[in-house]
Amino acid sequence: MTPDHAPLTRAELASLLTDAAHRVSGILTADYPTAASRSYLHPVLGALSAGPQVICELNDRLEEFVADDPLPATPAGLFTLASYASALGWLTESLAELTASVDRICTRVGIPTEPPVSAFSAPASMKQGHDFDFSFSALELEAIRTAADAAGLAPDDYVEVLSESLLAASRITDACMEISGGLLEDATYVLDEVTDHVRLGDGPDSLPTLVRSLLARMETAK
């Protein structure tokens, strides 16, 4: 028979969420050495390399959390579990989207391109429908040509894949910041609650921050 274990205190539950928040935010500061031939991937390689390890660590902690009992025995524990599981699911989904974006970039650069042209201008597909400023200075143009040459790409193609990489990096950054911020908000709520009767009633206001955020995203996507 599995011995009984005392439920985690609010301080311990808050620490669990806070630690998860710090691990998620740490993804954004991860760096990965990038060869000049792959410089267009530099914005995403740090998160791409660190993300899987963070997911494994969070999953291990979650398994430890529910190892003795399928569900925590207190309202604060259930609240923490909902927040933590939402964070893990959201991060996993976001990393999958990042991986798919990198796959598309790699597929694109693997397609033979036309020889680099001497005069550089932003590709037409990037001039329309995107909020990017392609008014490069002479020094920036020279840097782009140098980077494109090292990557074996035409300057136009280099700018396009770099833009896709920057966009993917922006998306994973936004996701990690929202996940980390939500975890910290929930940790503060669990820690500061005077009694153990955290909000677990009816209605959206009874849910952890990340659960409410996910529901809002689902409504927006409809």
HELIX and SHEET records of a PDB file:
HELIX    1   1 ARG A   10  GLY A   26  1                                  17    
HELIX    2   2 ILE A   27  THR A   29  5                                   3    
HELIX    3   3 ALA A   36  LEU A   41  5                                   6    
HELIX    4   4 HIS A   42  PHE A   65  1                                  24    
HELIX    5   5 PRO A   75  GLY A  110  1                                  36    
HELIX    6   6 ALA A  124  LYS A  127  1                                   4    
HELIX    7   7 ALA A  138  ALA A  151  1                                  14    
HELIX    8   8 PRO A  155  ASP A  192  1                                  38    
HELIX    9   9 PRO A  204  SER A  206  5                                   3    
HELIX   10  10 THR A  209  ALA A  221  1                                  13    
END                                                                             
